[in-house]
């Protein structure tokens, strides 16, 4: 490939880190703009990855980051608005993809991959997250006719080392004595491995069958949220009763936790969980990717958390002797 540079927005995050390394194995060079590149120097151990200091919300800096790239991948997203910033979903999920697409066209970048979400829908009446994700997807694809070839991806919950799903529940289970009250226990997911997601992005870059498409990405099996939390509990070897809450108590928990710092669970999360996060047409097999099950990956990094906990407790005990 003569021009083989790909720019990843959100490249220092969970999916971005995995994707950046995977792209270099496919022969690409990767540029990752970041406001604080010094915090992510570990990425540059891979000589195919270049970090540049840039604010992607600054039009000139965004343009400079895309200069010379064959493609741009937008992974930027959040699960909750925090700190009273009620327009963050709109800014990140809806407006940024539109700006990225426009800047890509201006700088001669011909390919854009957009991270969306299952159930993203501009007409979603309650979940601001899903509504703005749908708007961002629509805004990105509207650039197709202007010469920018767009593919968007709609994954179920993504798992792997460093994820915010199994790791978060592992932390919460350890902090909760005896009984773990779980909102929306019957919501369904088809957890998809981050390595499979990264591979799908890599393959889609030059696969013409994906051009202009919206690709659903799921793992090989679906589970209720309660089953996944119980799986995490059992993997950790904890004795906790996971009690599923009814709809009224689930809403009450969402309202209460949504007032806490960091919003561990919010009303927007509650509304998102009213939709099962499972695929109607999983694109992974169509791309030649056999989805990896949770049993093959999750126990290793959950066990590593447990071992670190035992080690840290041993060190603290030793210092007191």
C-alpha positions as CSV (number, residue, x, y, z in Angstrom):
1,X,0.0,0.0,0.0
2,X,1.5,3.3,-1.1
3,X,-0.4,5.4,1.3
4,X,-1.1,3.3,4.3
5,X,-1.6,5.7,7.2
6,X,-4.8,5.5,9.2
7,X,-5.8,8.1,11.7
8,X,-7.7,6.9,14.8
9,X,-9.8,9.3,16.8
10,X,-10.3,7.9,20.3
11,X,-7.2,5.8,19.7
12,X,-6.0,5.9,23.3
13,X,-9.2,4.3,24.6
14,X,-10.0,0.6,25.2
15,X,-10.9,-0.3,21.6
16,X,-8.5,2.2,20.1
17,X,-5.4,0.6,21.7
18,X,-6.3,-2.8,20.5
19,X,-7.2,-1.6,17.1
20,X,-4.0,0.5,16.7
21,X,-1.8,-2.6,17.3
22,X,-4.0,-4.8,15.0
23,X,-3.7,-2.3,12.2
24,X,0.0,-2.3,12.3
25,X,0.0,-6.1,12.0
26,X,-2.1,-5.6,8.8
27,X,0.7,-3.3,7.4
28,X,-0.8,0.1,8.2
29,X,0.8,3.0,10.0
30,X,-1.3,4.6,12.6
31,X,-1.6,8.2,13.7
32,X,-3.5,8.9,17.0
33,X,-4.2,12.5,18.0
34,X,-4.4,13.2,21.7
35,X,-4.6,16.2,23.9
36,X,-2.1,14.6,26.3
37,X,0.1,12.2,24.3
38,X,2.6,12.0,27.1
39,X,0.0,9.9,29.0
40,X,0.0,7.2,26.4
41,X,3.6,6.8,25.5
42,X,3.3,3.0,26.0
43,X,1.5,2.9,22.6
44,X,4.7,4.1,20.8
45,X,6.6,1.0,21.8
46,X,5.0,-0.1,18.6
47,X,7.0,1.8,16.0
48,X,4.0,1.8,13.6
49,X,2.0,4.0,15.9
50,X,2.6,7.8,16.1
51,X,1.0,10.0,18.8
52,X,0.4,13.7,17.9
53,X,-0.7,16.4,20.2
54,X,-4.0,17.8,19.0
55,X,-7.5,18.8,20.1
56,X,-9.8,17.1,17.5
57,X,-12.5,19.7,18.3
58,X,-10.2,22.3,16.8
59,X,-10.9,22.2,13.0
60,X,-7.3,23.0,12.0
61,X,-5.8,20.5,14.4
62,X,-8.3,17.8,13.2
63,X,-7.4,18.6,9.6
64,X,-3.7,18.4,10.3
65,X,-4.2,15.0,12.0
66,X,-5.9,13.7,8.9
67,X,-3.4,15.1,6.4
68,X,-1.9,12.3,4.3
69,X,-4.1,9.5,5.8
70,X,-5.9,6.9,3.6
71,X,-8.6,6.5,6.2
72,X,-10.0,7.9,9.4
73,X,-11.6,5.8,12.2
74,X,-13.8,7.5,14.7
75,X,-14.2,5.7,18.0
76,X,-15.0,8.7,20.2
77,X,-17.9,8.0,22.6
78,X,-19.1,8.0,26.2
79,X,-21.7,6.0,28.1
80,X,-22.8,8.9,30.4
81,X,-22.8,12.6,30.5
82,X,-21.2,13.8,33.7
83,X,-20.3,17.1,35.4
84,X,-23.4,18.8,34.3
85,X,-22.4,18.7,30.7
86,X,-25.8,17.9,29.2
87,X,-24.8,18.4,25.6
88,X,-21.8,16.1,25.6
89,X,-23.7,13.2,23.9
90,X,-24.7,15.5,21.1
91,X,-21.3,17.0,20.7
92,X,-19.4,13.8,20.8
93,X,-21.8,11.3,19.1
94,X,-23.7,13.5,16.6
95,X,-21.7,16.6,15.8
96,X,-18.2,15.2,15.8
97,X,-18.8,12.5,13.1
98,X,-20.3,15.2,10.9
99,X,-17.2,17.3,11.4
100,X,-14.8,14.4,10.8
101,X,-16.6,13.5,7.6
102,X,-16.5,17.1,6.3
103,X,-12.8,17.4,7.2
104,X,-11.9,14.1,5.6
105,X,-13.5,15.2,2.4
106,X,-11.6,18.5,2.6
107,X,-8.3,16.8,3.2
108,X,-8.8,14.1,0.5
109,X,-9.3,11.2,2.8
110,X,-11.4,8.6,1.0
111,X,-12.4,6.2,3.7
112,X,-14.2,6.6,7.1
113,X,-15.1,3.9,9.7
114,X,-17.5,5.0,12.4
115,X,-18.1,3.3,15.7
116,X,-21.8,3.3,16.4
117,X,-23.9,1.0,18.7
118,X,-26.6,-1.6,18.4
119,X,-30.0,0.0,18.6
120,X,-28.6,3.4,17.6
121,X,-31.7,5.3,16.3
122,X,-32.3,8.9,15.6
123,X,-36.0,8.3,16.6
124,X,-35.2,6.7,20.0
125,X,-37.6,8.6,22.3
126,X,-35.9,8.1,25.6
127,X,-32.2,7.2,25.5
128,X,-30.1,10.2,24.6
129,X,-27.1,7.9,24.1
130,X,-28.8,5.8,21.5
131,X,-30.5,8.8,19.8
132,X,-27.2,10.7,19.4
133,X,-25.3,7.5,18.3
134,X,-28.0,7.2,15.6
135,X,-27.5,10.8,14.6
136,X,-23.8,10.4,14.3
137,X,-24.1,7.3,12.2
138,X,-26.6,9.1,9.9
139,X,-24.3,12.2,9.7
140,X,-21.3,10.1,8.7
141,X,-23.2,8.1,6.0
142,X,-24.6,11.3,4.6
143,X,-21.1,12.1,3.3
144,X,-21.1,8.9,1.2
145,X,-22.4,10.8,-1.9
146,X,-19.7,13.4,-1.6
147,X,-16.9,10.9,-2.3
148,X,-16.2,9.7,1.3
149,X,-16.8,5.9,1.6
150,X,-18.3,5.2,5.0
151,X,-18.8,2.0,7.0
152,X,-20.3,2.1,10.5
153,X,-20.2,-0.6,13.1
154,X,-22.8,-1.5,15.7
155,X,-21.3,-3.8,18.4
156,X,-23.0,-5.4,21.4
157,X,-21.0,-4.9,24.6
158,X,-17.3,-5.3,23.9
159,X,-15.2,-7.3,26.3
160,X,-11.4,-7.9,26.7
161,X,-8.5,-6.9,28.9
162,X,-9.2,-3.4,30.1
163,X,-12.9,-3.4,29.3
164,X,-15.4,-1.4,31.3
165,X,-18.0,-4.2,31.5
166,X,-16.7,-7.3,33.2
167,X,-14.1,-5.3,35.0
168,X,-16.7,-2.8,36.3
169,X,-19.0,-5.6,37.6
170,X,-16.0,-7.4,39.1
171,X,-15.2,-4.2,41.1
172,X,-18.8,-3.7,42.2
173,X,-19.2,-7.3,43.2
174,X,-16.1,-7.1,45.4
175,X,-17.4,-4.0,47.1
176,X,-20.9,-5.3,47.7
177,X,-21.4,-7.6,50.7
178,X,-23.8,-10.6,50.5
179,X,-26.4,-9.3,48.1
180,X,-25.9,-7.5,44.8
181,X,-29.1,-5.7,43.5
182,X,-29.1,-5.6,39.7
183,X,-31.3,-3.3,37.6
184,X,-32.7,-4.6,34.3
185,X,-31.6,-8.2,34.9
186,X,-33.3,-9.6,31.9
187,X,-31.7,-7.3,29.3
188,X,-29.8,-9.4,26.8
189,X,-26.3,-9.0,25.4
190,X,-24.1,-10.9,22.9
191,X,-20.7,-9.8,24.2
192,X,-18.2,-9.4,21.4
193,X,-14.4,-9.8,21.9
194,X,-12.4,-6.6,21.3
195,X,-9.9,-8.5,19.1
196,X,-12.8,-9.5,16.8
197,X,-14.0,-5.9,16.7
198,X,-10.5,-4.7,15.8
199,X,-10.1,-7.3,13.1
200,X,-13.5,-6.4,11.6
201,X,-12.4,-2.8,11.3
202,X,-9.1,-3.8,9.7
203,X,-10.7,-6.1,7.1
204,X,-13.5,-3.6,6.3
205,X,-11.0,-0.9,5.3
206,X,-10.5,-2.4,1.8
207,X,-13.5,-4.8,1.6
208,X,-15.8,-3.3,-1.0
209,X,-18.7,-5.4,0.2
210,X,-18.7,-3.3,3.4
211,X,-18.7,0.1,1.7
212,X,-21.7,2.1,2.8
213,X,-22.9,-0.6,5.1
214,X,-23.9,-0.7,8.8
215,X,-22.4,-3.8,10.3
216,X,-23.7,-5.5,13.5
217,X,-21.0,-7.2,15.6
218,X,-21.8,-9.8,18.2
219,X,-20.2,-12.7,20.0
220,X,-21.3,-16.3,19.5
221,X,-23.9,-16.4,22.3
222,X,-26.4,-14.2,24.1
223,X,-27.0,-13.9,27.8
224,X,-29.1,-11.9,30.2
225,X,-27.4,-9.2,32.2
226,X,-28.0,-11.3,35.3
227,X,-26.3,-14.3,33.7
228,X,-23.3,-12.2,32.9
229,X,-23.0,-10.7,36.4
230,X,-23.3,-14.2,37.9
231,X,-20.7,-15.4,35.5
232,X,-18.4,-12.7,36.7
233,X,-19.1,-13.5,40.3
234,X,-18.4,-17.2,39.8
235,X,-15.2,-16.5,37.9
236,X,-14.0,-14.4,40.9
237,X,-15.0,-17.2,43.3
238,X,-17.3,-14.8,45.3
239,X,-20.3,-15.7,47.5
240,X,-22.9,-13.1,46.4
241,X,-26.6,-13.4,45.7
242,X,-27.4,-11.5,42.5
243,X,-30.9,-10.2,43.0
244,X,-32.7,-8.9,39.9
245,X,-34.8,-5.8,40.4
246,X,-38.2,-5.2,38.9
247,X,-38.9,-2.3,36.7
248,X,-39.9,0.1,39.4
249,X,-36.8,-0.6,41.6
250,X,-34.6,-0.5,38.5
251,X,-35.8,3.0,37.8
252,X,-35.2,4.0,41.4
253,X,-31.7,2.7,41.4
254,X,-31.0,4.5,38.1
255,X,-32.2,7.8,39.6
256,X,-30.2,7.4,42.8
257,X,-27.0,6.2,41.2
258,X,-27.3,8.9,38.5
259,X,-26.8,11.5,41.2
260,X,-23.5,10.0,42.3
261,X,-20.1,11.2,41.0
262,X,-19.3,9.4,37.7
263,X,-22.9,8.2,37.3
264,X,-22.3,4.4,37.8
265,X,-25.9,3.9,36.5
266,X,-28.2,6.5,35.1
267,X,-31.7,6.8,33.7
268,X,-30.2,7.0,30.2
269,X,-28.5,3.6,30.9
270,X,-31.9,2.3,32.1
271,X,-33.5,3.4,28.8
272,X,-30.8,1.9,26.7
273,X,-31.2,-1.4,28.6
274,X,-34.9,-1.6,27.5
275,X,-33.5,-2.7,24.1
276,X,-31.7,-6.1,23.8
277,X,-28.2,-5.7,22.5
278,X,-28.1,-8.7,20.2
279,X,-27.6,-8.9,16.4
280,X,-30.2,-9.6,13.7
281,X,-27.4,-10.2,11.2
282,X,-23.9,-10.6,12.7
283,X,-21.3,-9.4,10.3
284,X,-18.3,-11.2,11.8
285,X,-18.9,-14.6,10.1
286,X,-19.5,-12.7,6.8
287,X,-16.0,-11.2,7.2
288,X,-14.5,-14.6,7.9
289,X,-14.1,-14.0,11.6
290,X,-15.2,-16.8,14.1
291,X,-16.5,-14.9,17.1
292,X,-14.6,-15.6,20.3
293,X,-16.7,-16.8,23.3
294,X,-16.3,-15.1,26.7
295,X,-15.0,-18.3,28.3
296,X,-11.9,-18.1,26.1
297,X,-10.9,-14.7,27.4
298,X,-12.7,-13.3,30.4
299,X,-11.4,-15.8,33.1
300,X,-7.8,-14.9,32.3
301,X,-8.1,-11.1,33.0
302,X,-10.6,-11.5,35.8
303,X,-8.2,-13.9,37.5
304,X,-5.4,-11.5,37.0
305,X,-7.4,-8.9,38.9
306,X,-7.9,-11.3,41.7
307,X,-4.2,-12.2,41.8
308,X,-3.2,-8.5,41.9
309,X,-5.6,-8.0,44.8
310,X,-4.1,-10.9,46.7
311,X,-0.6,-9.6,46.0
312,X,-1.4,-6.0,47.1
313,X,-3.0,-7.3,50.4
314,X,0.1,-9.4,51.0
315,X,2.3,-6.3,50.5
316,X,0.2,-4.2,52.9
317,X,0.3,-7.0,55.5
318,X,4.1,-7.4,55.1
319,X,4.7,-3.7,55.6
320,X,2.8,-3.8,58.9
321,X,5.0,-6.6,60.3
